[in-house]
Amino acid sequence: MDFELTDEQTMLRDTVREVLTRKYDIETLRSVTDTELGWDKGVWKSLAEIGILGLTFPEDDGGMGAGPVEFTSVMTELGRAIAPEPYLDSVLVPGSLIAATADDATRGELLGGLAEGELLMAFAHLEPGDRWPGAKVATTATGDKLTGTKTLVGHGDCADKLVVSARVDDGIGLFLVDADAAGVTRTAYRTSDRRRGAQIEFSDTPATRLGSGDASQIIADAEVGVQTALCAEAVGAMERAMDLTVEYLKTRKQFGVTLATFQTLTQRAADMYVQLELARSMSLYATTALASGICDPAIASRAKLQIIRSGRDIAQEAVQMHGGIGMTAEYPVGHYLARLTAISHTLGDATDHLSALSRTVGDYDMVTVG
C-alpha cells in the first residue's frame, strides 16, 4: 500500500498551510482568540473559497466528495497552526450527521450552507455527568419538542443550528434545532486552550427530527470520525512543537555554545522524534481504516491512546527544553501544550481508552506457540 500523498492531496495540504501560515503568528493568534468569537471570519471565508469547508460533502450538495485522507490532512495543518477556526465542531461533525439522516432537500440546503461558510452548526450530545464512552441522553423528545441539558458543546456559542440527540420511543433520535428558538438557553464559556464551548438548555424547544429509527450507530460512527480527526490535528501540533524545540536547541546558547552541543538534550530530542513517528503511524492507521470503509471504535481507541501518550511527552519536553520562555504566553510552545492537553481529554483520556480496549480483549482469538 502506498502511504504517500498524491499530487492533489499534497496541493490541498500546501494550500491550507499557506492560508494559515499567512494569517497566524503567535501574536495574531492571541489577539484573535481573545475576541468574543474566538476565531477569524476572514480565515473562515478563505477556507470556504478554496473548498475546504465542503471538502467531505457530496458534489451534489455543494461539496468536493473527498475522503478521510483529505480531511485529516486539513486537520493536521490546523493543528500545526493551532488555528482556532471550528472546522471540526461546526462543519465536519454536524455535516456527517446531516448527510446520514436528513432528507434530500434538507441535506442539500444545510450542507450547501456549511460548504459556503454561511451556516454554522454544532452537535449537542453529551450531558452533565457523562464520561466517555457513555452518554446517558436524558434529554427527551415529546412530539416535536425537546427538554433537557447538553454540555461540552464545542463552539455551540456561535452555532446557527444544532443537531441534538434525544431519547425517543425507538432509542436515540437526532433533531434539528434553531439555536435561537424558543426555550433555548446558551451559556458560553472559554476553554483552557482558548477555544469556545457552551452548555445548552432546552425547555419545550421546537425541533425537527432527522431520519427515523435509532441513531445510536450513526452517532458512534461519527465519534470514530471525530477521534480520527483529533489524532490528525494532534500530529500537526506535535510536529510544530518539535520543530520549534529543535530550532531553539540549534540557536540558543549556554556557556558559549548552542544547546544542541549537549548530548543529553539531543538524546531527548531524539526521543521526541520517536514519539512523533509513533503518533504519526497510528494516526495514519486510523485514517486508512476509515478510508477503507472500516469504522471501528477499537481502532480509534488504539490510535487515540498513542496520540495522548506521545502528545504528553512531546509537549512537556518541548516546554522543559525551552526553559522559562516555554511557559510564557508570548511564545507559541506553551499554546501547543495547552491544545494537546485539551485533545487528550476530549472523548476519553488515556485511562478511558485503555479501559475500553481492555474490555474487548476477549473478542480476539488467542495466539499460541506450539
LINWOHU-V973645 format. One line per field, one symbol per residue. phi: phi as a letter, one per 20 degrees, with the letter a starting at -180 (. if undefined). psi: psi as a letter, one per 20 degrees, with the letter a starting at -180 (. if undefined). burial: I if it has 9 or more other ideal C-beta (glycine too) atoms within 8 Angstrom, else O. A space follows every 10 residues. Layout:
# LINWOHU-V973645
phi=???
psi=???
burial=???
This chain:
# LINWOHU-V973645
phi=.eefffgfff ffgfffffff ffeddfffgf fffefffnbd fffffffffe nffdgeegff dnddmedgff ffffffffff ekfefefffe cffffffffe cffgffffff fffffenecd cbddcfcgnf cgeecflefd ddmdcdbqcd cleglffdfe ccdcebecgd pdddcecffd ffnecddebd efdmecbbdc ddclefbdfd mbmfegffff ffffffgfff ffffffffgf ffgfffffff dfdclncfff feffffffff ffffffffff ffffgfffff fendddgfff ffffffgfff ffffffffff femgffeefe dfffffgfff ffffdeloef fffffffffd gffdfeedde
psi=pojqqrgghh ggghgggggh hhgorhgggg hgiirggjrp hggggghghj jghjgiqqhi jjaikrahhg hhgghghhgh ilpiplgghi fgghghgghi hqrggggggg hghghijipp rqoogqrpiq ppjqohmipq pockqqpapq rlopkihjqh qqopqqprhk cpqpqppphk rpjpppoqrp rhkjaqaqpp ppolppqpqo arrpjghggg hhhghggggh ggghgggggh hgghgggghi hpqpkiqqhi hphghhhhhh hggghghggg hhghggghgg hjjonohggh hgghghgggg gggggghggg iibhhiiqhi qhhhhhgggh gghijplpag gghhgghhij hiiqqqpqo.
burial=OOOOOOOOII OIIOIIIOII OOIIOIOIII OIIOOOOIII OOIIIIIIOI IIIIIIIOOO IIIIOIOIII IIIIIIIIII IIIIIIIIII IIIIIIIIII IIOOOIIIOI IIIIIIIOII IIIIIOIOOI OOOOIOIOII IOOOIIIIII IOIIIIIIIO IIIIIIIIOO IIIIIIIIIO IOIIOIOIIO IOIIIIIIII IIOOIIIOII IOOOIOOIII IIIIIIIIII IIIIIIIIII IIOIIIOIII OOOOOOOIIO OOOOIIOIIO IIIOIIOIII OIIIIIIIII IOOOOOIIII IIIIIIIIII IIIIIIIIIO IIOOOIOOOO IIIIIIIIII IIIIOOOIOI OIIIOIIOOI OOOOOOOOOO
